[in-house]
Amino acid sequence: MKYRLFLYQCIRSKEVRISLVLITVLGLVGILIGNRHLIQQQEAIAEVKAYQEQHFERHVTLHNDDLGLLLYYVKFAFINSSNPLAGLSIGQADMNPVVKRITIKTFEAQKYDTDLVNPMNLQSGNLDLSFVLIYLLPLLVIVFTFNAISEETETGTWRLVAIQAQSKLRFVLAKLFIRLLLLFGVLVLLFLIAKVVLDVPFNTHFLLMFILALLYVTFWFALSFFVIGFKKSSGFNALLLLSIWLVMLILLPAGINAYVSSKHPVPEALSAAIAQRDGYHTKWDTDKLLTIQKFYAHYPQFEAYGYPTDGFNWLWYYAMQQMGDDDSKNEREALVNKIKLREQKSRKMASMVPNMHLQLAFNQLAGTSLEQHMDFLRATEAFHEKLRLFFYPKIFEQHKAESIDWKQFTPTYYQTNTDAKPLWTLLPLLLATALMVLLSMPKARRL
């Protein structure tokens, strides 16, 4: 009966009803935006699959007698398989394309090519479900909890509670528990809708996302309980909780990002681009023999094709293209190592900030993190190398395009590794919630 009265008292409030409807609507909007993102990805993949065969046929017809010239134009599709969970947490997938269309020319110049997107969209970002859960749901927790005790004091009913209730602590916990169940209900509803709309399989990753969301809400309830345990006024509680929200969700992430950026700057990003461009463009004015010798140092298996240096020839041209990648190797590896170092440092620091950990965990489970995109680029580079090794002998031996079975070159798919250890994924939020409960216990006993 007590819980039923608390539930009736809670939902009788117009503010509570409006807040629940608003967060549900925003969650639905986030799901629809995520669904649109997935549809756009699937449309891009479908277009590439339909286009590639026509693309090959047209260029084979135009350049049948010159395979080197044909491969100057022909592009091969390498596709990052779309994960339905990316609709819940878009992460960096809105600016990193899922389809790479590459030629066998210098890879470094094609590595960071991306789709044409509206810069304003990138600036404002996407309102996916993860944004609603991480940024907006804590505000609803604050609205539900900031006056759980102070309201009784300010209306003069706290003394009655002290006399009639078996335990003041149980009374407060019961009020908070009802509010927690209401938000759990909203989360259940949103995740069920997301499963249907986004066609998400009911697997470990989906379940982990759901549990993480529940733990995140529980953490904010524990934090609110700690604050209201000081038994200050409603205004003080609201101001303090909103200040904590601002620090945790705005200031701390910005500060950590600024620290990591200054601690591990990446001047290699510019030097790698310059080295790649110089490595290729300066070869036009470099002795052809030196370029071919460097090429054979990289691929000794091709040295039997000799050292043609008179006039233009495709062996020298593709050797020159290869030098664009080789001459930027040191800067490229330094850049990748710096990005890895930044990612590792960010993850370690984020494990101590629940909202940051939740965002990174969501991205990891959805396959939309920076680390997973770097893995995709490495796989693309391996795919590019495989194409080179297949076509170089045929170019150097002056095969005709019609001698190659172009139907074998269908779009190649890459499967993003989204493996996550459940315990280590959940542990930071469990520890943060337990810490807030422990800190609250001394004050809870004195309610």
C-alpha positions in Angstrom: 0.0 0.0 0.0 2.8 2.4 0.9 4.5 2.0 -2.5 1.1 2.4 -4.3 0.6 5.7 -2.5 4.1 6.9 -3.3 3.5 6.0 -7.0 0.2 7.8 -7.0 1.7 10.9 -5.4 4.6 10.9 -7.9 2.6 10.5 -11.1 -0.1 13.0 -9.8 2.5 15.7 -10.3 2.0 17.5 -13.7 5.8 18.2 -13.8 6.6 14.5 -13.5 4.2 13.5 -16.2 5.5 16.1 -18.6 9.1 15.1 -17.8 8.4 11.4 -18.5 6.6 12.2 -21.8 9.4 14.6 -22.9 12.2 12.1 -22.2 10.3 9.4 -24.0 9.7 11.6 -27.0 13.3 12.6 -27.1 14.3 9.0 -26.9 12.1 8.1 -29.8 13.5 11.0 -31.8 17.0 9.7 -31.1 16.0 6.2 -32.2 14.5 7.6 -35.5 17.7 9.6 -36.1 19.8 6.5 -35.5 17.5 4.5 -37.9 17.9 7.2 -40.6 21.7 6.9 -40.1 21.6 3.2 -40.7 19.4 3.6 -43.7 21.8 6.1 -45.3 24.6 3.6 -44.7 22.7 0.7 -46.3 21.8 2.9 -49.3 25.4 3.8 -49.8 26.5 0.2 -49.6 23.7 -0.8 -52.1 24.7 1.9 -54.5 28.4 0.8 -54.4 27.5 -2.9 -55.0 25.3 -1.9 -58.0 27.8 0.6 -59.4 31.1 -1.5 -59.1 30.2 -4.0 -61.8 29.2 -1.3 -64.3 32.3 0.7 -63.3 34.6 -2.2 -64.3 32.7 -2.9 -67.5 33.0 0.7 -68.7 36.7 1.0 -68.0 37.6 -2.4 -69.5 35.8 -1.3 -72.7 37.7 2.0 -72.7 41.2 0.8 -71.7 41.3 -2.9 -72.7 44.8 -2.6 -74.2 46.4 -0.6 -71.4 45.9 -2.2 -68.0 48.1 0.3 -66.3 45.9 3.2 -67.4 42.7 1.3 -66.5 44.0 0.7 -62.9 44.7 4.4 -62.7 40.9 5.0 -62.7 39.3 1.8 -61.4 38.2 1.8 -57.8 37.6 -1.2 -55.5 35.1 -1.1 -52.7 36.0 -2.1 -49.1 32.9 -2.0 -46.8 32.7 -1.8 -43.1 29.7 -4.0 -42.2 27.0 -1.9 -40.5 26.1 -2.8 -36.9 22.4 -2.2 -36.0 23.6 -1.0 -32.5 25.3 1.9 -34.3 21.8 3.4 -34.5 21.8 3.6 -30.7 25.3 5.1 -30.4 26.4 6.7 -33.7 29.8 7.8 -32.3 32.2 8.8 -35.0 30.3 6.9 -37.7 28.6 10.0 -39.0 31.9 11.4 -40.3 33.9 8.2 -41.0 32.5 6.5 -44.1 31.6 2.8 -44.0 32.6 2.4 -47.7 36.2 3.0 -48.9 36.6 3.1 -52.7 40.3 2.9 -53.5 42.6 2.6 -56.4 46.0 0.8 -56.3 47.8 4.1 -56.3 49.4 5.5 -53.2 47.2 4.5 -50.3 48.1 7.3 -47.8 46.6 9.9 -50.1 43.3 8.0 -50.1 43.3 6.8 -46.4 41.3 9.7 -44.9 39.0 10.4 -47.8 35.5 10.8 -46.5 32.0 11.4 -47.6 30.7 14.9 -48.5 28.7 15.9 -45.4 27.2 19.2 -44.2 29.7 20.8 -41.8 26.8 22.2 -39.8 25.5 18.7 -39.2 28.9 17.6 -37.9 29.1 20.6 -35.7 25.7 20.0 -34.0 26.1 16.3 -34.0 23.3 13.7 -33.9 20.7 13.3 -31.3 21.0 9.6 -30.9 19.6 7.6 -28.0 23.0 7.5 -26.3 23.0 11.3 -26.1 19.5 11.3 -24.5 20.6 8.7 -22.0 23.9 10.3 -21.1 23.1 14.0 -21.1 19.3 14.4 -20.6 18.3 11.5 -18.4 20.4 12.7 -15.4 18.5 16.0 -15.6 15.3 14.1 -15.2 16.8 12.2 -12.2 17.6 15.6 -10.6 14.0 16.8 -11.2 12.7 13.6 -9.6 14.9 13.6 -6.5 16.2 17.1 -5.5 13.3 17.7 -3.1 12.6 14.2 -1.9 13.4 15.2 1.7 13.4 19.0 1.6 9.8 19.0 0.3 8.7 17.3 3.5 10.6 19.7 5.6 9.4 22.8 3.8 5.8 21.8 3.9 6.0 20.9 7.6 5.3 17.1 7.2 8.7 15.8 8.1 7.9 15.7 11.8 4.8 13.6 11.0 6.9 11.3 9.0 9.3 11.0 11.9 6.5 10.0 14.2 4.4 7.8 11.9 7.0 6.1 9.8 8.8 3.1 11.1 12.0 4.5 9.6 12.7 7.8 8.0 15.4 6.2 5.9 13.0 3.6 4.5 10.5 6.4 3.8 13.0 8.3 1.7 14.3 5.2 0.0 10.8 4.2 -0.9 10.1 7.6 -2.5 13.3 7.3 -4.5 12.7 3.7 -5.4 9.3 4.5 -7.0 11.0 7.2 -9.1 13.8 4.9 -10.0 11.3 2.3 -11.2 9.5 4.9 -13.4 12.8 5.7 -15.2 13.6 2.0 -15.5 10.2 1.7 -17.2 11.1 4.4 -19.6 14.4 2.7 -20.4 12.7 -0.7 -21.0 10.2 1.0 -23.3 12.9 2.8 -25.3 15.1 -0.2 -25.7 12.2 -2.4 -26.8 11.3 0.2 -29.4 14.9 0.5 -30.5 15.1 -3.3 -30.9 12.1 -3.3 -33.2 12.8 -0.1 -35.2 16.5 -0.8 -35.6 16.1 -4.6 -36.0 18.7 -5.1 -33.3 19.4 -8.8 -32.4 18.8 -9.7 -28.8 22.5 -10.5 -28.0 25.1 -9.9 -25.3 26.0 -6.5 -26.7 22.4 -5.2 -26.7 21.9 -6.6 -23.2 25.2 -4.9 -22.0 24.0 -1.6 -23.4 20.7 -1.9 -21.5 22.4 -2.9 -18.2 24.8 0.0 -18.6 21.9 2.4 -19.0 20.2 1.0 -15.9 23.5 1.3 -13.9 24.0 4.9 -15.1 20.5 5.9 -13.9 21.1 4.1 -10.6 24.4 6.0 -10.2 22.7 9.3 -10.6 20.0 8.3 -8.0 22.8 7.4 -5.6 24.5 10.7 -6.2 21.2 12.6 -5.7 20.6 10.6 -2.5 24.1 11.7 -1.2 23.3 15.4 -1.9 19.8 15.4 -0.5 21.2 13.7 2.6 22.6 17.0 3.7 19.0 18.1 4.4 19.4 21.5 2.8 16.7 23.5 1.0 15.3 22.4 -2.3 17.0 25.4 -4.1 20.4 24.4 -2.7 19.9 20.7 -3.7 18.8 21.7 -7.2 21.7 24.1 -7.7 24.3 21.7 -6.4 23.0 18.8 -8.5 22.9 20.9 -11.6 26.5 22.1 -10.9 27.6 18.5 -10.6 25.8 17.7 -13.9 27.6 20.6 -15.6 31.0 19.6 -14.2 30.7 15.9 -15.0 29.1 16.2 -18.5 30.7 19.4 -19.8 33.7 20.5 -17.9 35.4 17.2 -17.2 35.2 15.8 -20.7 36.4 19.1 -22.2 39.2 19.3 -19.6 40.3 15.7 -20.2 40.3 16.2 -24.0 42.3 19.4 -23.6 44.8 17.6 -21.3 45.2 14.6 -23.6 45.6 16.8 -26.7 48.3 19.0 -25.0 50.1 16.0 -23.5 50.2 14.0 -26.7 50.1 16.5 -29.7 50.1 15.1 -33.2 52.3 17.2 -35.4 52.8 13.9 -37.3 49.4 14.4 -38.9 50.8 17.3 -41.0 54.3 15.9 -41.5 52.8 12.5 -42.7 50.7 14.3 -45.3 53.7 16.4 -46.5 56.0 13.4 -46.6 53.4 11.4 -48.6 53.0 14.2 -51.1 56.7 14.9 -51.4 57.4 11.2 -51.6 55.2 11.0 -54.7 55.5 14.4 -56.4 59.3 14.8 -56.2 59.7 11.5 -58.0 58.8 13.3 -61.2 62.1 15.1 -61.0 64.1 12.2 -59.5 66.2 9.8 -61.5 63.9 7.0 -62.6 66.6 4.4 -61.8 66.7 5.4 -58.1 62.9 5.2 -57.9 62.8 1.7 -59.4 65.6 0.6 -57.1 63.7 1.8 -54.0 60.7 0.0 -55.4 62.6 -3.3 -55.7 64.0 -2.9 -52.2 60.3 -3.0 -51.0 59.3 -5.7 -53.5 62.4 -7.8 -54.4 60.1 -10.4 -56.0 59.5 -8.0 -58.9 63.2 -7.2 -59.7 63.0 -9.6 -62.7 61.1 -7.0 -64.6 64.2 -4.9 -65.0 65.0 -1.2 -64.9 63.2 0.5 -67.7 64.2 4.2 -67.6 63.5 5.5 -71.1 60.3 7.5 -71.5 57.1 6.9 -69.5 56.3 3.4 -68.4 53.9 1.9 -65.8 56.5 0.1 -63.8 58.2 3.4 -63.0 54.9 5.2 -62.4 53.5 2.7 -59.9 57.0 2.5 -58.3 56.7 6.3 -57.9 53.2 5.8 -56.4 54.6 3.3 -53.9 57.2 5.7 -52.8 54.5 8.1 -51.6 53.6 5.5 -49.0 57.1 4.3 -48.2 58.6 7.8 -47.7 55.8 8.7 -45.2 56.1 5.4 -43.3 57.8 6.7 -40.2 55.5 9.7 -39.9 52.5 7.5 -40.5 53.5 5.0 -37.8 54.2 7.8 -35.4 50.8 9.3 -36.1 49.0 5.9 -35.5 51.0 5.4 -32.3 50.0 8.9 -31.0 46.4 8.2 -31.7 46.6 4.9 -29.9 48.2 6.6 -27.0 45.5 9.2 -26.9 42.8 6.6 -27.0 44.4 4.6 -24.2 44.9 7.6 -22.0 41.3 8.8 -22.6 39.9 5.4 -21.7 41.9 5.2 -18.5 40.7 8.7 -17.4 37.1 8.1 -18.6 36.8 5.0 -16.4 36.7 7.4 -13.5 33.9 9.5 -15.0 30.7 7.5 -15.4 29.2 9.5 -18.3 32.5 9.3 -20.3 32.9 5.6 -19.6 29.3 5.0 -20.7 29.8 6.9 -24.0 33.0 5.0 -24.8 31.4 1.7 -23.8 28.4 2.3 -26.0 30.6 3.2 -28.9 32.7 0.1 -28.4 29.7 -2.1 -28.3 28.2 -0.4 -31.4 31.5 -0.5 -33.4 31.6 3.3 -33.8 34.7 4.1 -31.7 37.9 5.8 -32.9 39.9 2.7 -32.2 37.6 0.5 -34.3 37.8 3.0 -37.2 41.6 2.8 -37.0 41.3 -1.0 -37.2 39.1 -0.5 -40.3 41.8 1.7 -41.9 44.5 -0.9 -41.2 42.3 -3.6 -42.8 41.7 -1.3 -45.8 45.5 -0.9 -46.1 45.9 -4.7 -46.1 43.2 -5.0 -48.8 45.0 -2.3 -50.8 48.3 -4.2 -50.5 46.6 -7.4 -51.7 45.3 -5.6 -54.8 48.7 -4.2 -55.5 50.4 -7.7 -55.3 47.7 -9.1 -57.6 47.9 -6.4 -60.3 51.5 -5.4 -60.4 52.8 -8.5 -62.3 49.9 -8.2 -64.8 50.7 -4.5 -65.4 54.4 -5.1 -65.8 53.8 -8.0 -68.1 51.4 -5.8 -70.2 48.4 -8.0 -69.9 45.2 -6.9 -71.5 42.2 -6.0 -69.3 40.0 -8.7 -70.8 42.4 -11.4 -69.6 41.3 -10.7 -66.0 38.1 -12.1 -64.5 36.7 -8.8 -63.1 33.7 -10.6 -61.7 35.9 -11.8 -58.8 36.3 -8.3 -57.6 33.0 -7.9 -55.7 32.8 -5.4 -52.8 34.8 -6.8 -49.9 33.3 -6.7 -46.4 35.1 -6.0 -43.1 33.6 -7.1 -39.8 34.3 -4.7 -37.0 35.5 -6.3 -33.8 33.1 -5.3 -31.0 34.3 -7.7 -28.4 33.9 -6.4 -24.9 34.5 -8.0 -21.5 31.2 -7.7 -19.6 32.8 -7.4 -16.2 35.3 -4.7 -17.1 32.6 -2.9 -19.1 30.2 -2.8 -16.1 32.8 -2.4 -13.3 33.4 1.3 -13.4 29.7 2.1 -13.1 29.3 -0.5 -10.4 32.2 1.0 -8.4 31.0 4.6 -8.8 27.5 3.7 -7.6 28.9 1.7 -4.7 31.1 4.6 -3.7 28.2 7.0 -3.7 26.2 4.6 -1.5 29.0 4.2 0.9 29.5 8.0 1.2 25.7 8.4 1.8 25.5 5.9 4.6 26.7 8.1 7.5 24.2 10.8 6.6 21.5 8.3 5.9 21.7 6.9 9.5 21.1 10.4 10.8 18.0 11.2 8.8 
